[in-house]
Amino acid sequence: MTGKIQVQEPLLPQHHRRVSAEESSSSAGGGCASVTGAVFNVSTSIIGAGIMSIPATLKVLGVIPAVLLILFIAVLSEVSVDFLLRFTSWGKSTTYAGLMGESFGRAGSVGLQICIMVTTLGTLIIYLIIIGDVLCGTANTVSKGVTVEHLGILQEWFGTHWWNTRTFALLFMVISSLPRSCCLNAFKYSELIYGVHDDAESLRFSSAVSILLAVVFVVISTVMAISALWAGKTNSPKLVPDLVNSSSYFELFTAVPVIVTAFTFHFNVHPIGNELNKSSDMVSAVRISLVLCATIYIAVGFFGYLLFGDSVLPDILANFDQNFGSKVGSVLNDVVRLSYALHLVLVFPLLNFALRINIDGLIFPKSWPLLASHNIRFLSLTFFLLAIIYIAAIAIPNIWYFFQFMGSTTALCLAFIFPGAIVLRDAHGISTKRDRILAGVMIGLAVIASSIAIYTNINTLVKKDS
């Protein structure tokens, strides 16, 4: 992810990098990973915190437009990844940043790195907000004229106290994550948590666990939604949006960035694809993953929206505080929330490691000592990033706004604008007329949807302030 900025932080220990003479002399440079392992790794890159906001997009768009939009973004993602893989096979670089560097020079690779850093920072803030929603609930929300308070697990178990408010609970989470966030070798940490070994293929086991968590979430949501439907406790979901005036029409575009962010995985395509023997295997893995993830998103969105109706929140985990009239239902509520929150807690330090290394590589020149050997710089950067993440999670405790920001800017660039720009630049002279038309349409749609979403969000915030 660092492009031409050579960050030398030892993410992987040297004794884990066993490369045979045959592998080093291979002209293809490929590994021996399986397509199945690549499918799990790509699917894990796609399914993250974004799954929690998918039901809210159905509330905004209606069932039919939301499903069509999910499928459209999935197809567009497949097209953009195909662009990246095809141009990589004709160039010398094996990374996304390197590919941008071949097309646009150092400015392109640095621009990509900045987008990755902003997206990673936003993702960490979203993770902390979701953890806060699970532990401490959300602020009072108004649903159909009724004020509703969604309690967190700590309030449900111990009652409301000063020490289990969002401010103190998240502060405790951040402080407790310091030892893990300060691990100089993130690989060692991932090895302890997940049993990871020496390459992306080894991540397939932890990736399979992540996908299993998502499937469990889908199954529990489905069972609870069908049970509520059988008992007559659900409302009929709206199939199309309510278009009252021009402002309601523009509000439809606010759902686009959320789904775009949920499908942004492009910066992990090259690390995973480099482990495969053939680029065609990666194309197949991406297509299978997109079909799998689109299916999961549609299922979570539909059954989550069916279960909670128009009261569904941007973070659907916060809705699972409701009493469904049985002890089994209460247990399932806690299992759903705690399992996904635990997954985010474990992943948090690894993302923080990647963010810290990229920022250090961008700010400090290569002549400086390695970050791992410079304690003052290392600790200062770690504390600074954790403080920014904590303050943002407290100040704006709503993941919808962060999805809006990322999906309208950096995630959109990573997923569609940069791949389209690489095709139009055509540094290797391989773009066909069809490629250029697709790239132009992709960039045009991205810019139009982003502009309308940003305008609508700013207009909404201004109205709220006034």
C-alpha positions in Angstrom: 0.0 0.0 0.0 3.0 2.3 0.2 3.7 2.6 -3.5 7.1 4.2 -4.3 7.4 5.3 -0.7 9.6 2.5 0.7 8.3 1.8 4.2 10.6 -0.8 5.8 8.7 -1.6 8.9 9.0 -5.4 9.5 5.4 -6.5 9.1 6.6 -10.0 8.4 9.5 -11.4 10.4 12.5 -12.5 8.3 12.3 -16.1 9.4 8.8 -16.4 8.1 9.8 -15.3 4.5 11.0 -18.7 3.1 11.4 -18.3 -0.6 12.9 -21.1 -2.6 15.3 -20.6 -5.5 12.7 -21.9 -7.9 10.2 -19.3 -6.6 12.6 -16.5 -6.7 13.6 -17.3 -10.3 10.0 -17.7 -11.5 9.2 -15.2 -14.1 5.5 -15.2 -13.2 6.3 -14.4 -9.5 3.1 -16.2 -8.5 2.5 -18.3 -5.4 0.7 -21.5 -4.9 -2.3 -20.2 -3.0 -5.7 -21.8 -3.8 -8.7 -20.1 -5.4 -10.7 -21.0 -2.3 -8.3 -19.2 0.0 -8.4 -16.2 -2.3 -12.2 -16.2 -2.2 -12.2 -16.2 1.6 -9.6 -13.4 1.7 -11.4 -11.2 -0.8 -14.7 -11.8 0.8 -13.3 -10.8 4.2 -11.9 -7.6 2.6 -15.3 -6.8 1.3 -17.5 -7.7 4.3 -16.6 -5.4 7.3 -18.4 -2.7 9.2 -20.4 -1.8 6.0 -22.7 -4.7 6.5 -24.2 -3.0 9.5 -25.6 -0.1 7.4 -27.0 -2.1 4.5 -30.5 -2.4 6.1 -30.6 1.4 6.5 -30.1 1.8 2.8 -33.2 -0.3 2.2 -35.1 2.1 4.4 -33.9 5.1 2.3 -34.2 3.5 -1.1 -36.9 0.9 -0.7 -36.3 -2.9 -1.3 -36.2 -3.0 -5.1 -34.0 0.0 -5.8 -31.6 -1.0 -3.0 -31.2 -4.6 -4.3 -30.6 -3.3 -7.8 -28.1 -0.8 -6.5 -26.2 -3.5 -4.6 -26.0 -5.7 -7.7 -25.0 -2.7 -9.9 -22.2 -1.7 -7.6 -21.0 -5.4 -7.4 -20.9 -5.6 -11.2 -19.1 -2.2 -11.4 -16.6 -3.4 -8.8 -15.9 -6.5 -10.9 -15.2 -4.3 -14.0 -12.8 -2.0 -12.1 -10.9 -5.0 -10.6 -10.6 -6.5 -14.1 -9.1 -3.2 -15.2 -6.5 -3.3 -12.4 -5.5 -6.9 -13.0 -5.3 -6.5 -16.8 -3.1 -3.4 -16.6 -0.9 -5.0 -13.9 -0.2 -8.0 -16.1 1.2 -5.6 -18.8 3.3 -3.5 -16.4 6.2 -4.0 -14.1 4.5 -3.2 -10.8 2.7 -5.8 -8.7 0.9 -3.3 -6.4 -2.0 -0.9 -6.8 0.2 2.1 -5.8 2.9 1.0 -8.3 0.2 0.8 -11.0 -0.8 4.3 -10.2 2.8 5.3 -10.3 3.3 3.9 -13.7 0.3 5.9 -15.0 0.6 9.2 -13.1 4.1 9.2 -11.5 4.8 9.7 -7.8 1.8 12.0 -7.5 -0.5 9.0 -8.4 1.1 6.6 -5.9 1.0 9.2 -3.1 -2.6 10.1 -3.9 -3.5 6.5 -3.7 -1.7 6.1 -0.4 -3.5 9.2 1.1 -6.9 7.7 0.1 -6.0 4.4 1.7 -4.9 6.2 4.9 -8.1 8.3 5.1 -10.3 5.2 4.4 -8.4 3.2 7.1 -8.8 6.0 9.6 -12.5 6.3 8.8 -12.9 2.5 9.2 -11.2 2.6 12.6 -13.5 5.3 13.7 -16.5 3.3 12.5 -15.3 0.2 14.3 -15.0 2.2 17.6 -18.5 3.7 17.1 -20.0 0.2 16.6 -18.2 -1.1 19.7 -19.7 1.9 21.5 -23.2 1.1 20.2 -22.9 -2.5 21.4 -21.6 -1.7 24.8 -23.3 1.6 25.6 -26.3 1.9 23.2 -27.1 4.9 21.1 -28.5 8.3 21.7 -32.3 8.8 21.8 -33.8 8.4 18.3 -37.2 9.4 17.1 -39.2 6.7 15.2 -42.7 7.6 14.1 -43.0 10.4 16.5 -41.9 8.2 19.5 -38.6 8.8 21.3 -36.7 5.5 21.6 -33.6 4.8 23.6 -31.4 1.9 22.5 -29.5 0.4 25.4 -26.1 -1.2 25.2 -25.2 -4.5 26.8 -23.5 -2.8 29.7 -26.7 -0.9 30.6 -28.8 -4.0 30.2 -26.6 -6.1 32.4 -25.6 -3.5 35.1 -27.9 -0.6 34.7 -26.9 3.0 33.8 -23.8 4.3 35.6 -21.2 6.9 34.9 -18.6 4.2 34.2 -20.6 2.5 31.4 -21.4 5.7 29.4 -20.0 5.9 25.9 -17.3 8.4 26.9 -15.8 6.3 29.6 -16.4 2.9 28.0 -14.7 3.8 24.8 -11.9 5.5 26.7 -11.3 2.2 28.5 -11.4 0.3 25.2 -8.8 2.7 23.6 -6.5 2.4 26.7 -6.9 -1.4 26.8 -6.0 -1.5 23.1 -2.7 0.3 23.6 -0.6 -2.8 24.4 -1.9 -4.5 21.2 -1.7 -1.2 19.1 1.9 -0.8 20.3 3.0 -4.2 19.1 6.0 -3.4 17.0 5.4 -6.5 14.9 1.7 -6.7 13.8 2.4 -10.1 12.3 3.2 -11.5 15.7 0.0 -10.2 17.0 -2.1 -11.6 14.1 -0.3 -14.9 14.6 -1.3 -15.1 18.3 -4.9 -14.1 17.5 -5.6 -15.9 14.3 -2.8 -18.5 13.8 -1.6 -16.7 10.7 1.7 -17.8 9.1 3.7 -16.5 6.3 1.5 -15.3 3.4 -1.9 -14.2 2.3 -3.0 -17.8 1.7 -2.5 -18.5 5.4 -5.1 -15.9 6.2 -7.8 -18.0 4.6 -8.5 -19.6 8.0 -9.1 -16.3 9.8 -10.9 -15.1 6.7 -13.2 -18.1 6.8 -14.0 -17.3 10.5 -14.9 -13.8 9.5 -17.2 -14.9 6.8 -18.7 -17.4 9.2 -19.5 -14.6 11.6 -21.2 -12.8 8.8 -23.2 -15.9 7.9 -24.2 -16.4 11.5 -25.4 -12.8 11.6 -27.4 -13.4 8.4 -28.9 -16.7 9.8 -29.9 -15.2 13.2 -31.4 -12.1 11.5 -33.3 -14.3 9.1 -34.7 -16.6 11.8 -35.7 -13.7 14.0 -37.3 -11.9 11.0 -39.3 -15.0 10.0 -40.4 -15.6 13.6 -41.5 -12.0 13.9 -43.3 -12.2 10.5 -45.1 -15.4 11.7 -46.2 -13.7 14.9 -47.4 -10.7 12.9 -45.0 -8.3 14.5 -43.4 -6.9 11.3 -44.5 -4.1 9.1 -44.7 -4.4 5.3 -41.4 -3.1 4.0 -41.7 -0.4 1.3 -40.6 -1.7 -2.1 -39.9 1.7 -3.6 -38.9 5.0 -1.9 -41.3 7.7 -0.8 -40.7 10.6 -3.2 -42.5 13.6 -1.8 -40.5 16.5 -3.2 -37.2 17.2 -4.9 -35.2 17.0 -1.6 -36.4 13.5 -1.0 -35.2 12.6 -4.5 -31.7 13.9 -3.7 -31.7 12.0 -0.4 -31.8 8.7 -2.4 -28.2 9.4 -3.4 -27.0 9.4 0.3 -27.4 5.6 0.2 -24.9 5.3 -2.7 -21.7 6.0 -0.7 -22.7 3.5 1.9 -22.9 0.7 -0.6 -19.8 1.9 -2.4 -17.8 1.8 0.9 -19.2 -1.7 1.6 -17.7 -2.9 -1.7 -14.4 -1.1 -1.5 -11.6 -3.8 -1.3 -9.5 -2.9 -4.3 -6.3 -2.1 -2.3 -6.2 -5.8 -1.2 -6.6 -7.2 -4.7 -2.8 -7.2 -5.5 -1.6 -8.7 -2.2 -4.1 -11.5 -2.5 -3.7 -12.0 -6.3 0.1 -12.1 -6.0 -0.2 -15.4 -4.1 -2.0 -17.1 -7.0 -0.3 -18.8 -10.0 -2.5 -17.2 -12.7 -4.2 -13.9 -12.9 -7.3 -15.6 -14.3 -7.6 -17.4 -10.9 -7.9 -14.0 -9.2 -10.6 -12.9 -11.7 -12.6 -16.0 -10.8 -12.0 -15.5 -7.0 -13.2 -11.9 -7.2 -16.3 -12.8 -9.2 -17.2 -15.6 -6.7 -16.6 -13.3 -3.8 -18.7 -10.5 -5.2 -21.6 -12.9 -5.8 -21.2 -14.3 -2.2 -21.0 -10.9 -0.6 -23.8 -9.4 -2.7 -26.0 -12.3 -1.6 -25.1 -11.7 2.1 -25.7 -8.0 1.8 -29.1 -8.5 0.2 -30.1 -11.1 2.8 -28.9 -8.9 5.7 -30.6 -5.8 4.3 -33.9 -7.4 3.5 -34.3 -9.4 6.7 -32.9 -6.6 8.9 -35.3 -4.1 7.4 -38.1 -6.6 7.7 -37.3 -7.2 11.3 -37.0 -3.6 12.4 -38.9 -1.7 9.7 -38.4 2.1 9.5 -36.9 2.1 13.0 -33.8 0.4 11.7 -30.7 2.4 12.6 -27.5 3.1 10.6 -25.8 0.6 12.9 -28.3 -2.3 12.9 -26.5 -3.9 15.9 -28.0 -1.1 18.1 -31.4 -2.4 17.2 -30.7 -5.8 18.7 -31.5 -4.4 22.2 -35.2 -5.1 21.7 -37.1 -7.6 23.7 -38.6 -10.3 21.5 -40.6 -11.9 24.3 -38.4 -14.9 25.1 -35.1 -15.7 26.8 -33.9 -17.3 23.6 -34.5 -14.0 21.8 -32.5 -12.1 24.4 -29.6 -14.6 24.2 -29.6 -14.3 20.4 -29.5 -10.5 20.7 -26.5 -10.6 22.9 -24.7 -13.2 20.8 -25.2 -11.2 17.6 -23.8 -8.0 19.2 -21.0 -9.5 21.2 -19.6 -11.7 18.4 -19.3 -9.0 15.9 -18.0 -6.5 18.4 -15.3 -9.0 19.5 -14.3 -9.4 15.8 -13.9 -5.6 15.5 -11.9 -5.5 18.8 -9.4 -8.1 17.4 -9.1 -6.5 14.0 -8.7 -2.9 15.4 -5.0 -3.1 16.2 -4.1 -4.6 12.8 -5.7 -1.7 10.9 -4.1 0.7 13.3 -0.7 -0.8 12.5 -1.3 -0.3 8.7 -2.5 3.3 9.2 0.5 4.2 11.4 3.1 2.7 9.0 1.6 4.5 6.0 1.4 7.8 7.7 5.0 7.5 8.9 6.2 6.5 5.5 4.4 9.5 3.9 5.6 12.1 6.5 9.1 11.1 7.3 11.9 10.7 4.7 13.7 7.4 4.0 16.8 8.7 5.7 15.1 8.6 9.1 15.4 5.6 11.4 12.9 2.8 11.1 9.7 3.5 13.0 10.2 0.3 15.1 13.5 1.6 16.3 12.4 5.1 17.0 10.4 4.9 20.2 9.5 8.6 20.6 8.2 8.8 17.0 6.4 5.4 17.4 4.7 6.2 20.6 3.8 9.8 19.6 2.2 8.6 16.4 0.3 5.8 18.2 -1.1 8.0 20.9 -2.0 10.8 18.4 -3.9 8.4 16.1 -5.8 6.7 19.0 -6.7 10.2 20.4 -8.1 11.3 17.0 -10.1 8.1 16.6 -11.5 8.4 20.1 -12.5 12.0 19.8 -14.1 11.5 16.4 -16.1 8.4 17.7 -17.4 10.5 20.7 -18.1 13.7 18.7 -20.0 12.0 15.8 -21.4 8.7 17.2 -23.2 7.8 13.9 -21.5 5.6 11.4 -23.8 6.9 8.6 -21.9 10.1 8.4 -18.5 8.4 8.1 -19.8 6.1 5.4 -21.1 9.1 3.6 -17.8 10.9 3.8 -15.6 7.9 2.7 -18.1 6.6 0.1 -18.3 10.0 -1.5 -14.5 10.7 -1.6 -11.7 8.3 -0.9 -13.5 5.0 -1.2 -15.0 6.1 -4.5 -11.6 7.0 -5.8 -10.1 3.7 -4.8 -13.0 1.6 -6.2 -13.9 3.4 -9.4 -12.2 6.7 -10.2 -8.5 5.5 -10.0 -9.1 2.3 -12.0 -11.0 4.3 -14.6 -8.3 6.9 -14.8 -5.6 4.2 -15.3 -7.6 2.9 -18.3 -8.0 6.4 -19.8 -4.4 7.2 -19.2 -3.5 3.9 -21.0 0.2 4.0 -20.2 0.7 0.6 -21.9 -1.4 1.2 -24.9 -3.8 -1.7 -24.3 -7.1 0.0 -23.8 -9.9 -0.9 -26.2 -12.7 1.4 -27.2 -15.0 -0.6 -25.0 -12.6 -0.1 -22.0 -12.5 3.6 -22.5 -16.2 3.9 -22.7 -16.7 1.8 -19.6 -14.0 3.8 -17.7 -15.6 7.1 -18.8 -19.1 6.0 -17.8 -17.7 4.7 -14.5 -15.9 7.9 -13.6 -18.9 10.0 -14.7 -21.4 8.1 -12.6 -19.1 8.2 -9.6 -18.5 11.9 -9.8 -22.3 12.7 -10.3 -23.4 10.4 -7.5 -20.7 11.7 -5.2 -21.5 15.4 -5.9 -25.2 14.9 -5.2 -24.5 12.9 -2.1 -22.1 15.5 -0.7 -24.5 18.4 -1.5 -27.4 16.6 0.1 -25.5 15.8 3.2 -24.2 19.4 3.6 -27.7 20.7 3.0 -29.1 18.4 5.6 -26.5 19.3 8.2 -27.1 23.0 7.6 -30.8 22.6 8.1 -30.3 20.7 11.3 -28.0 23.4 12.6 -30.4 26.2 11.7 
